[in-house]
Amino acid sequence: MKNFLLLADKIRDLQNICKIVSNLKSQIIEKLPYYGHDALFLKNNEITTGLLNNVTEIKIYLITGDLLFFHSEQGNFVDTIHENISEQLKDIVTKYGLNMPEIKTRLTNLRTEDLSYYLAFARKANRSLELFRMKLREHFTQVHLWPHGFDFSVEWFKGKNDQQIGIGISPGHDQYGSPYLCVNPYPFDENVTKEVLPVGIWHTDGWNGIKLEWKELENKQEQEISMQIFDLFGIAKRNFE
């Protein structure tokens, strides 16, 4: 299994493009609960907005690096590996009456090897959360991909007093360079940290919940990973007892 220590660095350019795609999505559809209008999805080797208003879809095919802006059965493509991404996207956005988001950093062409490196991680993380999600009951979200942190997550809601648990897999960031799983009950009761964890640690520095390094999961099958996530989720639910 590959070492994902530098994954966050390898996907930064892809993440910047996804932030733009997310912004365009939020221009096209109405606001959704839990900021769903900003969220993206991983489906069939691609990062996608999903079909918006039954007319439009924006997606990046991670095997080839092609970005597709599909509207009313017409395709508009950007080759993110070879073309000037900013200019090509601006032309498409203007064509459909949308506003090109402000870009704080220059959009850099993607590299096929980096996309492949990320896809191996993303497939397993997304599938594991999808399998875990199928074990949930009551109220919960889809598995979202959030452009800001580039983490996959599903949110479970208890249904009273704004109690919820966020379950996510992060590719790493400035604070933590390597990928990890987090299970975050909210509002957080510190007494729950007395619960013994089968794996991982209680984390209370900056955010509160359970933290488990992805390297402890990455060599397992998705079904086994999902079961382990569900076990940690069960412990996190005791936060509300």
N, C-alpha and C positions, 0 to 999 in steps of 0.2 A: 504494500500500500504506500502511496506517495506521502512524503512529508508535506503537510499543509501549512508549515510555519509561515511562509511568505505569501499565502493565499490572498490576504487583504491587499498586499501591494500589487499582486498580479491582476486583480480585478478592479483596481481603482478607475481606470479609463472606462471600463464597461459600466461601472456604477454611475459615473458622470452622465453617460448617455441615458441610463435608466432613469435618472432624476428628471431629465428633460421629457422622456416618454411619460413619466408619472404626471408631470405638470400638464402635458397635453391632454391626458386622460381626464384630469380634473376640470379642464376647460370644456370638455365635450359632454360630460354627464353631471347630474345633480349631486349634491353632497350625500354621502351614505353614512350610516352608523359606523362608529369606530374608524373613521377616516378611510373607509373602504374605497372612496373615490381616488385616493392617492396610491392604493396598493396595486402591485403587479402579481403575476403568477408564473410558476414554472410548469409548462405543459409540453410534452412531446419534443424535448430537446430545445425548447425555445422559451424565452421570457416574453410574456404577453400581457396586454391590458385586459384580455378577454374581449368578447364582442360587445361593443358599446352601442346602446340604443338600436340594436339589431342592424346596424349599418357599418360601423367602423371598428377596425382592430389594428393595433400597432404592436409589432412583435420583432424580436431579434432572434434569428435562428443561430444557435450557438455553435453549430458544426461548421457553417460557412461564413458567419459574421454578417450576413445580409440582414438589413433592417427593412421591414415591409410596413408601409402605411397603406392599409387596405380600406377603401371607402366605396360603398355602393357598387361592388363587383369590379372595381378598378384598382390595380396595384401600382404603387409608387415605391421604388426601391432605392436604398442607399447601401453601397458597399463600404462598410465601416472599416475594412482592412486596407483599402486602396484609395478611396475617394475623399474629398474634402467634406467631412461630415457636417460641419456647421453650415456651409453654403447649400449643400444638398437638402438638408433638413429645413432650412429657412425657406427654400423655394416651395417645398411641399406644404409646410405650415401656412405660408401666405396664400397658396392656392386654395386652401380650404377655409380661409377666413379666421385662422387661429393666430394667437400671439406667440412668437418665438420667445421662449423663456430666456432670461438673462443668464449668461454663462460667465461664472467667476473665473474659471480656469479654461484654458484652451482644450478643445476636444482632440484627443490624440487617437490616431488609428489603432484599432485593436489588432491583436496577434492571435493567429489560429491556435498556437500551442498554449497560450494563456486561457483561451476559451475552453479548450479541451480539458485543461487542468481544473478549471472551475466546474465544468459540467459534471465531472466525476464526483466531486463533493456535493454539488447541488442536487443531483439525482437522488443520492442516498439520503441526504438530509430531508428533502421534500417528501420522498416516499415514506420515510420513517414517521414523519409527522402526519401524513395522510392516513397511515395505518393506525396511528395512535388516535387520530380524530374519530375514526370509526368506532372506537370504544367509548366515546363520550356520550353523555345524555344531558338533558336540559338544554341550556342555551350556549351556543358556541359559534365561532366564525369559521370561514374557510381558512385554508393555509395560505397566508399572504407572504409576499416578498416585498419588504420595505426598502425603497431606494436609499433612504437616508442612512440607515445602518447596514443595509444589504443583508439583513437577517430574515430567515423564514420564521413565521410564528402563527400560532392559533390561540385565540383567546376564549376562555371558558368563563361563563357568568353564572353565579349562584342564584341570581334572581331577586336578591334583597340587599339593601344597604350598600349598593354599589360594590359588592364583593365579587372579585374575579381573580382568575389565575391566568397569567400569560406563560405560554410554553414556547420557547424559541430556540433556534440554532443559529448562532452567529459565526461568520467566517473569520472573525477576529477584527481588531481595530487598534487604535493608538494605545489604549490601556492594556489590552490583552492581544498579543500578536497572533495567537493560535486559536482555531475554532473551538467553540464550547457550546454545551447545552445549558439553558437556564430555565428554571421553573419559578415564577414570581407571583406569590399570593399578595393580594391587595384588598383592603388595608392590611398592613403587616403587623403581626403580633410577635414580639421577640420571644415569647414563651415557646413558640413552635420550634425554635432552634434546639430545644432540649430533646427533640425527637432524634433518634439514631438513624442515620442514613446508611443504606446498603452500599452506596457508591456516592462519590462527589462530596461536596462540602457545603455548609451554610455560608452564604456570602452576605455581608452587611456593610460593605464599603462602597458607597455610591448608589447601589441598588440592593434590594433585599430579596433573598430567595435561595434556591439551590443552584450550585454551579458544578457542572461535570465536564471535564475536558473531553473533546470529541475524539481524541486519540484512544480513549478507553472504550469507544463505541465503534469506530470506523471499520474494524475488521470483522464485525458481527453482521449477520443478515438483518435486513430491515425489520422483519417480524420480531426478532429478538430485541432489537433496539426499541421498537415501539412498546414492547412489554416492559422494558426497563424504564422508559419514560412514564408509562402508566403507573408503575410502582411509585416513582418519585412524585407524580401528580397526586396519588392517594395520600402520601405523607403531607404534601403541601395543603391539602384540603382540611387537615386537622388544625390549620391556622384559624379556622372559623368556628371551632368547637368551643 
